[in-house]
Amino acid sequence: MWKIVLPGISMIGVTYAFARYSFGLFLPDISSDLDLSESQAGYVGSAAYIAYTAALITASVFIAKSGARHMVLLSGVTAILGMVGMAVSTNFIILLLSAFIAGLGSGWISPAFSQIVVQSLTHELQDKGNTWINTGTSVGIILTGPAALLFSEQWRWAYILFAVLALGSVWWNAAALTNKIQSSSPPARLEFGTKLLLNARFLIFASIGIGFASSIYWTFSRSYVTLIHDFTITESVVFWIIMGGAGILGGIAGAIINKLGLASSYRLGIFVLAASLFILPLSYQAAIYFSAVLFGISFIFMTGLIIVWGTRQFPDSPFIGVSIAFFSLGIGQSIGSIIAGLLIEGTSYPFAFIVFSIIGVLFVFCKVKILNSEA
């Protein structure tokens, strides 16, 4: 299992943590250098989410035609190009376009690996394999923290370092994911249409809610603790590393889902995610770090959960279910990032986080049910 899982973790780390979520880590310095407003920062964050959703639209077609292995490698290449572009950005427009390119790989990688897992692992190991690969986001976040400390205000060099590491991950995956694995079990072909989307409607609604609620944390949490709670650079990076380290615990999602069931696991995750947003405005350092722990665990747990939900919804073509789930997650994040930036600019950081917490917890009422694709 680990011969597939470990390179998968590295590529998820590259495409999610390095190419997308690290923007929130470096946002204070990027905003200072390029003179970005909160709303412009929200637009840049949203550009990566929009690219993510656009890539998810094409993921199923590309995987069916080119194979999952090729899409994994293409995901790494776009992450490299986008991060190099961000490193050399001199204004808002170049940064926006680079963030868009960097975000493409995150849209292709999860559906591609869900297909590789089905083709490579036994049925009993698939949930575990998928949820552990998903922890690559947390592993990547842990690595971005020391990079932020190492380069301090030199955020451009951090992105160059990430691009070099991404190149290594592409090489590792090219060696580990053989053509034999790719062709061992050709994916079933499903026609996208109203009926298919209706059968996945609960998955879609839940994923949008998770994406919306989490967007404000990914984009603005470090700016919040720096500007409002007066954290030093080191303290804010420790906050980020704690969030990433806690997320690795989200890898147990597969085991928890098997024990509690999909519905109970979903509701537990929503409450913890909303709690992390609600706690962050408290003016106590312990509470702020506890918020990071809760968010890290709950986000990785919930994204692992929708991967499992999507693969169970479409067992013959798991990349279809994962594409739909993550597309919906990206829609929620795209909308949420823009609204968060405007809300913070128009009101305050604490008010915005509390509003997003309240909205997030409302998604606990979403029905968790797998509908037969032939029903």
Secondary structure as GFF3:
##gff-version 3
##sequence-region A 1 375
A	DSSP	alpha_helix	2	12	.	.	.	ID=ss1
A	DSSP	pi_helix	13	21	.	.	.	ID=ss2
A	DSSP	alpha_helix	22	34	.	.	.	ID=ss3
A	DSSP	alpha_helix	38	66	.	.	.	ID=ss4
A	DSSP	alpha_helix	68	87	.	.	.	ID=ss5
A	DSSP	alpha_helix	92	120	.	.	.	ID=ss6
A	DSSP	alpha_helix	123	134	.	.	.	ID=ss7
A	DSSP	alpha_helix	136	151	.	.	.	ID=ss8
A	DSSP	alpha_helix	155	176	.	.	.	ID=ss9
A	DSSP	alpha_helix	179	183	.	.	.	ID=ss10
A	DSSP	alpha_helix	194	199	.	.	.	ID=ss11
A	DSSP	alpha_helix	201	227	.	.	.	ID=ss12
A	DSSP	alpha_helix	233	247	.	.	.	ID=ss13
A	DSSP	three_ten_helix	248	252	.	.	.	ID=ss14
A	DSSP	alpha_helix	253	260	.	.	.	ID=ss15
A	DSSP	alpha_helix	262	279	.	.	.	ID=ss16
A	DSSP	alpha_helix	285	313	.	.	.	ID=ss17
A	DSSP	alpha_helix	318	346	.	.	.	ID=ss18
A	DSSP	alpha_helix	349	362	.	.	.	ID=ss19
A	DSSP	three_ten_helix	363	365	.	.	.	ID=ss20
###
